[in-house]
Amino acid sequence: MMERQEVLNWLREPDEQQLELLWSRADAARRQHVGDAVHLRGLVEISNHCVRKCEYCGLRAPNTGVKRYRMTADEVMDCARLAASLGYGTVVLQSGEDHRLHKAWVADLIRRIKEETPLAVTLSLGERTPDELRAWRAAGADRYLLRFETSNPALYERVHPGRRPHELDRLALLAELHQLGYEVGSGVMIGLPGQTFEDLANDLELFRDLDLDMIGVGPFLPHPDTPLGQLPRPAGNGQQVPNSELMTYKALALARLLCPRANIPSTTALATLNRSSGRELGLTRGANVVMPNLTPVNYRRHYEIYPEKACLYEPPEQCHGGLKQRILALGRTVGVGRGDSPNRLARAVKPGPDAVGKEV
């Protein structure tokens, strides 16, 4: 098991030749534990309404410059059918924290997707009540993504003002999701203002402690029309973690080594920082998932958590063709089927204290 000091040493390592060893180790762990297949998850951004006031996000409630939208159920179904026709195994329904996406509407949508397609359904709808999460699981949802963003409570409160005292914290919700039988995903931002190397090491160790099925790491990219978007870019001097492409690769590779069976995407944010090869470099440094965007372009351009996202205007079919060729050029294969979590599968047959070999 990787010790904490080794994690910190890698996070601070500047030497490119030394880092080649980290990339190699992460890629070998990826190959051993999740294989060479790159699984494609079709992302559908179903609403950009949000009740939150997150200090970095362009969808934050006080941002009056956003043109708000909600997709209809039929529009979402068109995207799900497109995902199935392109051979994807999963559709990811993502939104701001929009309470108009109420329990019954989302449950009906999940049931339609499950009845009409072979897709796994991943939800990323923010902090929702246990009752909602239970209903959506019963309707057939397979996975839930909820980033804890930082393990430092004080830092979390600084970037998430105005939270109501009675709300469950995100770690409690992640535990609830596990109990409900979801595949559970979480993640952090690299380079939040005030994030130290110790904080980031804590984040990476928390991934392991939470026994996550999916892990997302991406650079801190604030929207310019937000409070944090008005601050200078973190310099990375001293204790401050830089929000750089290189630091994101380090966190991705270390996440793979600490959580070898997790599904880990090479994110759109990496492709935004490095449009020529960011996504590919992520795939050679521990990642095994890519999430092409299936949101209709007329909506996609308004889902602006941060500006100038990669593939903002590229039609899904065109994106799919180019992405497939890039994956094959790496010597990898395009995944087929749902791409369920190897970590979850291993957990399902893990021997218990009283009965070896029984499912738990």
N, C-alpha and C positions, 0 to 999 in steps of 0.2 A: 504494500500500500504506500502511495506517495505521501511523504511527510510534509508538514506545513512549511518547513524551511525550504524544501525543494520547490514547492509551489511559489513561494515568494522570490526565490532566486530566479526562476524562469520568468516571472512577471517583470523582473528588473533587468533581465539579460539583454544587453544591447548588441552582442556580437552575432552577425548573420551566420557565420559558420557554425557557431554553437547552436543557434536556433534550428539549423538544419537537422540536428539530432532530435529536437523536440518534434519537428514536423514529421520526421520519419517514425518516431515512436507512436505518435498519434495515428498516423496512417496505418501502421501495422496493427494497432489495437482496433481500429475501425474494421480493417479487413478480417481480423480474427473473429470479432464478436458480432458484427452486423453484415459482413460480406461486401461484395463489390457493387451490388445493385444500388442505384440512386432512385429513391422513391419520390414521385411527383405528387404534390398535394395542391389541388386547385383552390386558390384563394378567392373568396367572394366577399367583398366589403359591403355588407347589406344595409348599413346605415352609418352616417357620420354625425348624427346627433349624439350629444354627450352631456351628462349632468356634472361632470367633474371639472375641476379648475387646475389640472396638472400644469405646473409652471413651464413645461417645455413643449407641450403638445398643441399642434395647430387646431385640433378639434375641441379644445377646452371651451366650456360653456360661455365664458365672457368674450370669446372671439367673434365679433359681429361681422367680420369680413368673410366668413365661410358661407358658401351656398349650401344649405342643408338639404339632405335627401333621405328617403327611405325607399328601398326597393320593394316592389310588390312580391308576394309569394310566387306568382307566375314568372316574374323576372328571375327570381332566385332559382326556380326549377329549370328554366332555360339554361342557366349556367351549370347546374348540376348535370343535366343531360349532356352538355358539351364536355364536361369533365369526363364523364363515362365514355363518350365517343372518342376522346383523345387517349383513352387507356389509363387514365388516372385511377388510383384506388381509393382516394379520399377527397372529400370536399370540406373546406374549412370556412365556416361562417363566422365572419369577424365584424365587429361594430364598435363604435363608441359605447359608453355605458348609457344605453338608451332604454329607459323604462317603458316607453311606448311599444317596444318589442316585448309584449307581455307573455306570460307563461303559456297560455292556450295557443296563441298565434305561433310561437316558436315550436311548441310540441306538435302542432298540426303540420308545420313545414317539415320537421324531422321525419314524421311518419310518411309524408309524401315522398321524400327523397328515398327512404328505405324501401318503400313499396315499388317505386318506379325505376330504381337504379340499384346496382350492386355496391354502391359506394359506402365506405365508412364515413361517419359524420363527426367532424371536430368542431367544437364551439369555442369561440373566443369573444365573449360578450361582457367581460368585466366582472365586477363583484356582484353576484346575484344571491338571493336567499337560498338556504338549504331546500326549501319547498320547491322553488323553481328548478334547482339543480336535480332534485329527485324526480320531478315530473319529466324533465327532458331526458334523463337517463332511461326512465320507463318508456318513453316514446321511441327510444332506439339510438340516442346519441352515444357515441363510442368514446370520445376523448374530449378533454377540456384543457384549454390553455389559459393560464393566469400568471403573468409575471409578478414576482415579488419585487423586482427591480433593484433593490439593495437590501442587504441584511442589516444595515445600520438603521435602527429605528429613528434616530434624530435626523439623519439625512433624508429618510423617507418622508418624514413629516414636513421637512423644508420644501420638498418638491411637490407635495400633495396637500396644499392648504385646504381648510374648510371641510375636512372630513367630520362626519357626525359621530358623536361619542359612542352610540350604541352599535355601530357597525362592527361586523366581524373583521378581524385582520386577515390579511391574505394567507398567512401561514395556516390559520385555522380553517380557512376555506379549502386550501390544498389538502389538508387532512380529511375534511368532509368529502371532497371529491374522491379520494382514495377509498373511503368507506362505502361510497355509493357505487364503486366498481368502474369508474372511468379510468381510462389511461390518462395520466396526469402530466401536464407539461407546465414548465415555468421558465423564467429567465431573468436576465439583468441587462442593464445598460452599462457600457464601458466608458468611463470618463465623465460621469456626472460631476458637476462642480462640487468639490468637497469630498469626493470619493478618494480614499487612500488605498495604497497597495494592501494594507492589512484588511481593509473593507472588502476588496476584491477577492483576497484569499479566503475570507469568511464566506463570501458568496459561493465560491467554487466548492468549498467544503459542505455548504448547506445543500447544494445540488445532490451530493452523495448522501447526506443524512436524510433528505426527503425521499430518496429512492425514486427519482423521477423517471418517467417513461420517455419524456421529450424535454429537450433543453434548448433554449434559444439565447444566444449572446449576440448583441449588436452594439455598434458605437452610439454614443450619445449624440444625436443630431437634432438640436432644438429648432423649432419653427421660429423665424425671425419676428413674428407677431405675438411673441410670448415673453414673459419676464426673463426667463433664462436665455431666450434668443437675443436679448439685448446686451448680454454680458460678453466680454472677450472670451474667445475659445480657450478652454483650459490648457495651460502650457505644458503640463506634465512634469514640472520642476519639483524637486523635493518629494513630498508625499503624494501630490496630486497625480492620479492616474490620467494619462492622456486619452482623449477620445479618438485614437488613431486607428488606421487600418491594421497596423502591425500589432497593437495591443489587443485588438479584437481577435486576430488569429491566435495569439498566445492564449487568450481565455478559451477560445474554441478548442484548441488542442489539449489544454489542461482539463477541460470538461470531459473530453473523450477519455483521457487517461484515468480520471477519477470515477467516471460513470460509463464504463466501456460498452454496456449494452443499450444505452439510451439512443433514441433517434434524435439527431442533431442537424438542423438545417444550415445550409449556407445561405445567408439571408439577402433580401433585396437591399438592405442597408449596406452590406459589403459591396454589392454590385453598384450601388450609388457612389461609394467612395472610389471604386476602381471599376469603371465600366468595361474595360477591355478584358480583365481576367479576375476580378474580385471573387466572383462566384466560384470559378474553377479553383482558385487557390484555396478557398474554404473547403472544397471537396477533397483536396489533397492533404489537408491538415486536420482531418478528423470528421468532417461532415458527411452525411449520407442521405440528406433530404434537400429538395428544392421546392419552393412554393410559387409556381407561376400564377400570375394574377389573371383571373377570369372575369373580374368585374367589368361590365360594359364601360367603354372609354368615357362616355358622357357622364358617368358617375365617378369613375376612378380618379379623374383629375380633381375632384372635390374632396377626396379622402386624403387630406394632406396633413398627416401627423408631422412630417418634415417635408421641406420642398424639394423639387427636382428629383423625385424618385426615378430609379432606373425603370425602363420598360413602361413609361407612363402612358404612351400613346400607341404602343405596339399591339395589334390585334392578337387575341389568344392563339389562333391557329399558326400565325407567323412566329410568335414567341416559342411555341411548342416545337416547331421544326428546327429552329436554330438551337434551342436548348438541347434537343436530342442529339444533334450533331456534336455539340460541345462535350456532352457526357461521353459519347462514344470515342471522341478524340482523346479522352483521358485514359482510355483502356477500361472504362467502367461500363456497366450495362444499365439500361433503363428498367427500373423495378416494375414488376407486375403484381396485381392483387392489392390487397389493403395495406400491406406493409406494417402489420401489427408490431407492437413493441416487443423485441426479444427479451427485454427486461421483465415485462409483464408475463411473458410465457415462462420464463425461468422461475418467477415468483409463484406461478400457479402450481408448479410441481415441486416446490421446495419442501423437503421433509420437515414435518413439525416435530415437536418434542415427544409426542405420544404415538405417532404412526408414521413410520418411514414409507415414503412413496405415495401416500394419500394426497389428494388435492386439498389445498387450503384456501 
